[in-house]
Amino acid sequence: MGKRRAPRGDRTGGRGRGPLVAACTALAVCLLITGGLVYVANRISSTLDSWSGPSSAAEQEPEDGSIQTPPHDELTGPPATSDVTAGDGSAGESGGEAAADAGADTGADEQQTPESALRPSADWLDEVAESTTIPRRALEGYASAQLVLAQEQPACRLSWPTLAGIGYVETKHGTHGGGELGADGSTTIDIIGIPLDGTNNTQAIPDTDGGRYDDDTEWDRAVGPMQFIPGTWERWGTSLEGGDPDPHSIDDAALSAGRYLCGGGRDLTSAQDWEGAILTYNSSRTYLNDVLAYAHAYADAS
């Protein structure tokens, strides 16, 4: 996350790389544009060439001449909560300096730890994981983030398909490099990106964490299933269930990504705010369009 993008095919390291959404009451996922209308159908058709996702995804197409608003999950609604919630705890707080990215002005140090780790119901997870082909454990992380943020920042209206779109584009839901998500939500193989040394279309970011997160003491690298840069993780990293935030946990990474996207008082059902949020996560228009396409596809398939 942040100004660090390199072509996805160039991601190396002991694990792959990738940066950061939720299913909705107002499923805020999708729209966009830079001077002219981006035809979502074209993006979906190109991204699905390499994805064996839900067949219905390819049928999403905006009306000619219209600007698409973020999709709404009108059939299944928001993820149903489980009857059981985890106990509360205090997440480690990060440093309180000014936000490092445009449009984001409140970090983990100014956020409250979730009073309880809200989880979607098992039935909802089973149904939506099957219809979307999103790994069930990844979907749980995305939907949990939506449920928590619906309480913390209801005006943001973050939806799980946005997070799922980011998660797929970044690391194929934590499976990049041949790994997977364990039962606890952590990647079985740490996903660490290429050095952010100014090559491969990246911004040069000298080491900021002493190698704590990325095992590199010369340059920063994006880490985890949602691909946070160490400095951004220090600012926004939050634990879903309390304790030390872990960028390799889909639960912590998805919640932290959601808070980052909601920064600056954004309403993610607004096309302008949704676009701005994704572009602060990664300033590439190609990236934005890819996330948009997958988010729409997942919302439709659910």
N, C-alpha and C positions, 0 to 999 in steps of 0.2 A: 504494500500500500504506500502511496506517495509517488514522488517523481522518480521512478526507478525502472520503468519498463524496458524490457528487452524482448525480442521475438520469442514466443512461447517455445518454439522448437529449439532454442539455444539454452534452455534451462538445464543446468547440470548440478553436480554436487552429489553428496550421498543421498540426496533426495531431490525431488523436482521443486518447482516454485510456483507461486501463485498468490494474489492478495485476497476480499470479503464479499441474509435478509429474511423474509418471513411471510406467512400465508394470510389472508386478510379479511379484515373487516372492511377495509377499503384497500384492496390489494394493489399497493402502489408499485407498479413495476414498470411502466414502460413507455417511453416515448421519445422520440427525439430527433434532434435537429440542429442543423448548423447552417442556417441560411436557407436551406431548403428542406422539404419533407424527406425524412428517411423512410423508405418503404420497408416496413417490418417483414413483410413476406419475403422480400429478396434476401434479407439478412438471415432469416430462419432457413430458407432454402439452402444457402451456402454453408451455414454452420452445421446443419443437419447432415451434410454430405459425409461428415466424419463421426456421426453420432447415431446410435441405434436406439434413439429415444422414442417416446410415444408417437405413433403414426399420426395422430390427430394434430400434432404440433405443426406439421407442414401446411395445415389448412388455414392457419391464422393469416389474415390478410386485411389491411386497412382499406377503407373505401377510398376510391380515387380522390385526390385533392384534399383529403382530411388529415388532420394531425391527430395521431393516436394518443389517447390518454392512458395512464397506467392501467393495466388490466385488473379486473375484479374477479375474485373467485366466487361467482354467484351461486354455483351449484353446491359446493362443499362448505363454503364459509371459512371462518378462521379455524385453526386447529383446536379440536376439543381438548380441554385440559384434563389431566389425570386426576383421579380422586386423591392421590397421594402426592405430596410435595416434599422436597428435601428440606432439611433444617436450614435455618439461616446461619450466616457467618459473616465475618468481615473480610472483604477482599483487600489485598495489599494496594495501597494508593501510590500513584505515580507522582513525579515532580510537578509543581504547579506553575510552569512557565507558560508564556503565550502559545497558542496553538501554532503548530508548525505548518499547517496547510490552510489555504484560503477557504473561507466559508465554515470553518470549524473553530468555535471559540470556547468550548467547554470540554475538558478532558476528564480522565478517570478520577483525577483528584477532586473534581467538582461534582462527580456523579455519586449517587448513593448505591451501595451494594444491594442487590436484590434481597428483599426480606425473606423470600423463599425461592428456591429454584423451580420455577414453573415448568412443567413438562406437558407435551401433548399426550393425548390418550393413546394407548396401544392400538386400539382399533383404527383410529385415524391414521396413525403411522403405517400400519399394515396396508391399508387401502391406498393411501397416496404414494407410498414407496413403490407399490406394484404398478400403479397407473403412470407414474412419471419415470420410473427406473432409477430414481435417486437412491443411493444406498440408505437404508433405513436409519442407520446411526447418524449419518450426515443430516438427513431430513430432521431428525430429532433436535439437532443443534440449531438448525435454522429456525424451526418452529418455536423452540424454547426462547430464542432471542426475540421473536415477534411478541410472544406472550408477555415477557418481562417488560419490553419497551412499550407495549400497549398500556401498561400500568404506570411506568415511569415517565414516559413522554407521549401521551396519547395524541397530541397534536401532530406528531411526526408521521404517524400512520405507516410505519415500516411494515413490509410484508415479506414472508419467507421466500417467495419466488425471486425477489431481487437478490437476496443473499445466496440463493441456490444458483442463480445465473452467474454471480461472481465466483462462487465456489467451483463451478464447473470450468469456467474459463481459466481460472487460476491454476487449479491442481486436480481437476476432475474429481472433486469432492474428497480430496485427501488421498487419492489413489495414484498420483503421479509417481513414477519411478518403481511401480510394482508393489507399493504398500497398500494398506487399507486402514480403516479406523477400527480400533479395538473396542471392546464392550464399554470401556470408560470414556470413549470419545477421542482418545489420543491416537495420533498416527503411529503405525507400527514402524515406519521409516521416517526419520526427520526429513521434512521437505525444506531444503535450503537452496536459494537461488544463486545465480551467478554473481560475481563481484560487481558492485555498483561503482565501477572505476572510470566511467565516462565513455566506455566502448559499448558496442552492441546496442546503440540507441538508449543508453542509460545516462542518468545524471550522475556525475561523480560525487559520491558521498563517503568521505573518509570515515574510518571506524569510529563509532560513538559508544559502543558497549563493551570494548575490551574483549570482544569475542564471546561474550556471555551467551548470546542467543544464536549466533551464526558461526561460531568457531573460526572467525576471521578477525585478526587484530590489525589488518591494514585497511580493508574496505568493509562497508556494511553490505549485507545481503538480506533479501526478503526471506522470511521464515514462516513455516506453518501452512496449514490448509488454506488460510485466507491471505497468506503472503504479506505479513506486516514487516515494515522496515523497523529495525531495533528502536530507533528514536521515537517512531510513532507508537510502537508498542509500549514504551515506557510512559508515554503520555496517556494512552487510551486503554491499555490492557486491563481487563477486569475479569475476575473469576465468577462464573455463574453460581457456584455453590459456596464461595468463600475460600480463603486461603490465597496462595500465591498464584497469580494469573499465569497461565501456560499457553504460549502462542501455538503449541503443537496440539492443543485440545480444541476440537471443533466447537465444543460448548463455549469455551472462553473466547475463542477467535471470532465466532459468529456474533456473540453478544457485543464484543468490543467493536467489531466492524459495524454493527447496527448503530451503536452510539456515535461512532465516527460519522456515519452517513447522516445521522439526525442532527449533527452539530450545526450551530448557527441558527437554530429555530426553524429548520426546514420542514415543509409539509411534503412528503414524498408521493402524495397523490397529485401534486402539481408537476406538470411536465418540466417546467423550468427548474424547480428545486430538485427533481429526480435527476435530471441531466447534470446539474451542478454537483450533486453529491457523487455521482459516478466519476465525473471528471476530476474531482479532488482525490478520489481513490486512485485513479490512473488517468493522466491527461490525454491519452490516446483516443481519438475519435473511433478508430477501428475497434478498440477495446470496448468503448461505450456501446457501439452497435452490436457487438457480439453478446455482451451481457444482456442487452435489450432483447435480442432474439431468443436467447435461452430462457430468460425470465418469462417472456410471453409464452413460449412453448410449454414450460412447466405449469404455468397458471392454467393454460388451456387443458392440458392433460389431466390436471387434478380434478 
